[in-house]
């Protein structure tokens, strides 16, 4: 995809674990998000969605949810 063209798997990276591209992609996409819930439903716009991106896997991951009442 577009990220693979922008940040190829092999490049002049100085990271020795072989997953440098994954780290850079993660920085660009972000690692967390705040999502509002109204009346028990996720409050997204018509064309919005939530996507989980895995750049260095598959690996076991954790999904953490914290509720903050206003």
N, C-alpha and C positions, 0 to 999 in steps of 0.2 A: 503494500500500500504506500501511501504518501509518506508516512513516517519512515518506512524502510528505504525509500529513495533519498529522503533527507538525511537519515542517519543509518548508513549501511551496517550490516553485521560486522564486517571487517573494515577497519579504518586505522588511522594513525593514532590509536588510543594508547594511553600509558597504563591502563588498568590491566592487571595480569590474570584475572579470573575468567576472561573470555566473554563477559557479559556487559561490557562497557556500553554498548548500544542500548541495552535495556535500562541502564541507569539514566542515560541521557533522555530517552523517551519518557521515562517516568517523571523526570523533572519537568518536561514540557507539558505533559498531560495532567499531572498533579496526583497526589496520593490520597486526598480526602475531599469530601464535599458536604455541604450543609443542605439538607432537604427539608422543606416545610411540610407539615401534615395538618390538614384541616378536616374536621369532622371524620377522623379515622382514615382519610385517604391522602395519598401523596399529592401535593399541590404542584402539578407540572402544567406548563402551557401545552397548547395543542400539538406542537411539533417537538416538544422536549421529551427526553428519555434518559434513563440511567444506564450506563454501560460500565462493566468491569473489564479492564484491559490487563492482559497478562503478557508481559514482554520477556519474561525470563522463566519459562515454565515448560511443562506444568509443575507446580509445586503446591504444597498445602498452604492455604492462606486463611486468615481470620477475617470475618466480617464483624465489625463492632458497631453497635447502635447505642446511642445515648439520647435519652429523652430529656429535654429541657422545657419545662412549662413556663409560659409567659403570663 
